[in-house]
């Protein structure tokens, strides 16, 4: 693929139609056999968005890549990689984490999620921010429930940091060495606001109020990656052509939800006559969507710096409707 991605006026017009004035800062990309198109509305192609939980899909690729490299096995547990002592969480397998079947909660009670959510609503405060040591302390005290389908940010935080330990590095460096550098992606995983790049956008609430950036070492593998639409377009193209590591992460291995299936983070559903593999993301001031029609060899991405959903628009962009 050509390393240079230029703005596409027709895609910009389509993005404006889909999102309307309530998403004043957004970007989109389309990947197909005809090439890669990208566009920004109120944002340059190199503008830096929070991609939220699409990060989990990237961690899923890194999980499968670690299996392929022999760094972990099918039954490797958290306790084999992270200093968790004899805590119940130490016996949780990475495989169960990758499909949200670990029995771990969405967030641990010790993180006071309700208090943090209220602070986010009222003041736009970053509800995360822990470092790895604080994450591990939370993990040692968490209760592990039945291994049933249950979406867990906490589980993916631990999964990503365990993968980094298996590779003797940090999660941020793992992303850089195995994805960003070889694929020429401007992915970043800022641990603090001081780590933000000059092009970092400020996200806004549904009513347009500014939100603090969601930074923190702990949250990195579950929702901490920032990227431009150009990088997301390149990433989507690399997943489609198999040049990205760990692309088998998209292959569904279990049921998830009423009519869906899940691979390593990636969800697969039927939409009319199409099979779509996708993940979305949401932070305090951003909403994102990335989807693949692997049978057709197409992908679509939407990034918005406003906390209004873009899922419906993402599915429409992918289908051409």
C-alpha positions in Angstrom: 0.0 0.0 0.0 1.2 3.5 -0.8 2.6 5.0 2.4 0.9 8.4 1.7 -2.8 8.6 2.3 -4.5 11.7 0.9 -7.8 13.2 1.9 -10.8 12.1 0.0 -13.5 14.7 -0.6 -16.3 12.2 -1.3 -15.6 10.4 1.9 -15.5 13.7 3.8 -19.0 14.5 2.4 -20.3 11.1 3.3 -18.9 11.4 6.8 -20.6 14.7 7.2 -23.9 13.2 6.1 -23.6 10.3 8.5 -22.5 12.2 11.6 -24.1 15.6 11.2 -23.2 18.7 13.2 -23.2 17.0 16.6 -19.8 15.5 15.6 -17.8 18.6 14.7 -14.4 16.9 14.9 -14.2 13.5 13.3 -12.4 11.4 10.7 -13.1 8.2 8.7 -11.3 5.7 6.5 -12.4 3.1 4.0 -10.3 0.2 2.8 -11.1 -1.9 -0.2 -9.6 -3.6 -3.2 -9.6 -0.1 -4.9 -7.3 1.3 -2.2 -7.5 3.3 1.0 -9.4 6.5 1.4 -9.3 8.8 4.5 -11.0 12.0 5.4 -11.3 14.5 8.2 -14.2 16.8 9.2 -12.8 19.5 11.5 -9.6 17.4 11.9 -6.4 16.9 10.0 -5.5 13.4 8.8 -2.7 13.3 11.4 -4.9 14.5 14.3 -4.5 12.3 17.4 -7.7 10.6 18.7 -8.3 8.4 21.7 -9.5 5.1 20.1 -10.9 3.7 23.4 -11.7 0.0 23.4 -10.6 -0.6 19.9 -7.4 -1.0 21.8 -8.7 -4.3 23.1 -8.8 -5.5 19.5 -5.1 -4.5 19.2 -4.3 -6.3 22.4 -6.1 -9.3 20.9 -3.7 -9.3 18.0 -0.8 -9.1 20.3 -2.2 -12.1 22.3 -2.4 -14.3 19.2 1.0 -13.1 18.1 2.5 -14.1 21.5 1.0 -17.6 21.0 2.5 -17.8 17.5 5.9 -16.8 18.9 5.7 -19.4 21.7 6.0 -16.7 24.4 2.8 -18.0 26.0 0.7 -21.2 25.8 -3.0 -21.9 25.6 -3.2 -22.4 29.3 -0.8 -19.8 30.6 -2.1 -18.0 33.7 -1.7 -14.5 35.0 0.2 -15.8 37.9 2.9 -17.2 35.7 3.7 -13.8 34.3 2.7 -11.2 36.9 3.6 -11.0 40.7 0.1 -11.9 42.0 1.1 -14.4 44.7 -1.6 -16.8 45.7 -4.4 -14.5 44.9 -7.4 -16.1 43.1 -6.7 -13.9 40.0 -3.3 -15.6 39.6 -5.1 -18.7 38.3 -7.0 -16.9 35.5 -5.8 -17.9 32.0 -4.9 -15.5 29.3 -7.2 -17.4 27.0 -10.2 -16.7 29.2 -9.3 -13.0 29.4 -9.0 -12.7 25.6 -12.7 -13.8 25.2 -14.1 -12.0 28.3 -14.7 -15.3 30.1 -12.3 -14.9 33.0 -14.9 -14.2 35.7 -13.3 -10.8 36.4 -15.6 -7.8 36.9 -15.7 -4.9 34.4 -13.7 -2.9 37.0 -12.7 -3.9 40.6 -14.7 -2.5 43.5 -11.4 -1.2 45.0 -11.2 1.2 42.1 -14.4 2.9 43.2 -15.9 2.9 39.7 -19.2 4.7 40.7 -17.3 7.5 42.4 -15.0 7.9 39.3 -18.0 7.8 37.0 -19.7 10.6 38.9 -16.5 12.7 38.7 -16.3 12.1 35.0 -19.9 13.2 34.5 -19.6 16.3 36.7 -16.1 17.5 36.0 -14.8 15.6 33.0 -12.1 13.9 35.1 -10.1 11.0 33.9 -11.5 8.0 35.7 -8.3 6.0 35.2 -4.7 6.9 35.7 -3.3 4.0 37.8 0.2 2.7 37.2 1.0 -1.0 36.8 1.8 -1.4 40.5 -1.6 0.0 41.5 -3.3 -2.3 39.0 -1.6 -5.3 40.4 -2.6 -4.3 44.0 -6.2 -4.1 42.9 -5.9 -7.5 41.2 -4.6 -9.2 44.3 -7.8 -8.3 46.1 -10.3 -8.9 43.4 -12.9 -11.7 43.6 -13.1 -14.1 40.6 -16.6 -15.1 39.6 -17.9 -17.8 37.3 -16.2 -18.0 33.9 -19.1 -16.7 31.9 -19.3 -14.1 29.1 -18.8 -10.7 30.9 -17.1 -7.7 29.3 -14.1 -6.7 31.4 -11.9 -3.7 31.0 -10.0 -4.9 34.1 -9.4 -8.2 32.4 -7.9 -6.7 29.3 -5.7 -4.4 31.3 -4.2 -7.5 33.0 -4.0 -9.4 29.7 -2.0 -6.7 27.9 0.5 -6.3 30.8 0.9 -10.0 31.1 1.8 -10.2 27.4 4.3 -7.4 27.8 5.9 -9.4 30.7 6.1 -12.5 28.5 8.1 -10.4 26.0 10.2 -8.8 28.7 9.0 -5.3 27.9 6.2 -2.8 28.7 2.8 -2.7 27.0 3.6 0.6 25.3 6.9 -0.8 23.9 5.2 -4.0 22.8 2.7 -2.0 20.7 5.5 0.0 19.3 7.9 -2.9 18.4 5.3 -5.3 17.1 2.7 -3.1 15.4 3.5 0.6 15.2 7.1 0.4 14.0 6.8 -2.4 11.4 3.5 -1.1 10.0 4.4 2.7 10.2 1.6 3.5 12.6 1.5 6.6 14.8 0.1 4.6 17.7 0.9 6.0 21.2 0.1 4.8 24.7 0.5 7.9 27.0 0.9 7.1 30.7 0.3 10.8 31.7 -1.1 13.9 30.1 2.5 15.1 29.7 3.1 12.2 27.3 0.5 13.5 24.8 1.7 14.5 21.3 1.3 18.0 19.9 -1.6 16.8 17.7 -3.6 15.4 20.5 -7.3 16.4 20.3 -9.4 17.3 23.3 -12.5 15.1 23.5 -15.8 16.6 24.4 -19.0 15.4 26.1 -22.3 15.0 24.4 -23.0 18.6 25.4 -19.7 19.9 24.1 -17.8 20.1 27.5 -14.1 19.3 27.4 -12.9 16.1 28.9 -9.6 15.2 30.4 -7.5 12.8 28.4 -7.8 9.1 29.4 -4.2 8.4 30.2 -2.6 5.9 32.6 -0.1 3.0 32.4 -2.7 0.5 33.7 -5.5 1.3 31.2 -3.1 1.0 28.2 -4.1 -2.5 26.9 -7.8 -1.9 27.5 -8.4 1.6 26.1 -5.2 3.7 26.2 -4.0 3.8 22.6 -4.2 7.1 20.6 -3.9 7.2 16.8 -4.7 9.2 13.7 -7.1 8.2 11.1 -4.1 7.6 8.8 -2.7 5.1 11.2 -6.1 3.4 11.6 -6.5 3.1 7.9 -3.0 1.5 7.6 -3.8 -0.8 10.5 -7.1 -1.9 8.9 -5.4 -2.6 5.6 -2.7 -4.6 7.3 -5.3 -6.7 9.1 -7.1 -7.4 5.8 -4.0 -8.4 3.9 -2.6 -10.4 6.8 0.6 -8.4 7.1 -0.4 -7.4 10.7 0.7 -9.9 13.3 -1.9 -12.1 15.0 -4.7 -11.5 12.6 -6.3 -14.8 13.6 -7.5 -12.8 16.6 -10.5 -11.9 14.4 -11.5 -15.5 14.0 -14.5 -16.3 16.3 -13.9 -19.1 18.8 -17.0 -18.8 21.1 -20.4 -17.3 21.5 -20.8 -13.8 22.9 -24.2 -12.2 23.4 -27.5 -13.2 21.9 -26.3 -13.6 18.3 -22.7 -12.8 18.2 -19.3 -14.6 18.4 -16.0 -13.5 19.8 -12.4 -14.1 18.9 -9.6 -12.4 20.8 -11.6 -9.3 21.7 -13.1 -9.0 18.2 -16.9 -9.5 17.8 -18.5 -11.1 14.7 -22.1 -10.7 13.9 -24.4 -11.0 10.9 -25.7 -7.7 9.5 -28.4 -8.4 6.9 -26.4 -10.5 4.4 -23.0 -9.6 5.6 -20.6 -11.1 8.2 -19.0 -8.1 10.1 -16.1 -8.4 12.5 -15.8 -5.2 14.6 -15.0 -3.4 17.8 -16.0 0.0 19.0 -14.5 2.4 21.6 -15.7 5.0 24.0 -13.8 7.3 26.4 -14.9 10.5 28.2 -14.8 12.6 25.1 -14.3 10.2 22.1 -16.3 7.5 20.3 -14.8 5.2 17.7 -15.7 2.2 15.5 -13.7 -0.2 13.3 -15.3 -3.0 11.3 -14.3 -5.5 8.6 -16.2 -7.4 6.0 -13.6 -10.0 5.5 -15.5 -11.8 2.7 -15.6 -8.6 0.7 -12.1 -7.5 1.7 -13.3 -4.2 3.0 -12.9 -2.2 6.3 -14.3 1.1 7.7 -13.2 3.3 10.5 -14.8 6.3 12.2 -13.1 8.4 14.9 -15.0 11.2 16.7 -13.8 13.6 19.3 -17.3 13.8 20.8 -18.9 11.3 23.2 -21.9 10.5 21.0 -22.2 6.9 19.5 -20.9 6.2 16.0 -21.7 2.5 15.8 -24.7 2.9 13.5 -22.8 5.2 11.2 -19.8 2.8 11.2 -22.0 -0.1 10.0 -23.6 2.1 7.4 -20.2 3.3 6.1 -18.9 -0.3 5.8 -22.0 -1.5 4.0 -22.1 1.5 1.6 -25.6 2.3 2.7 
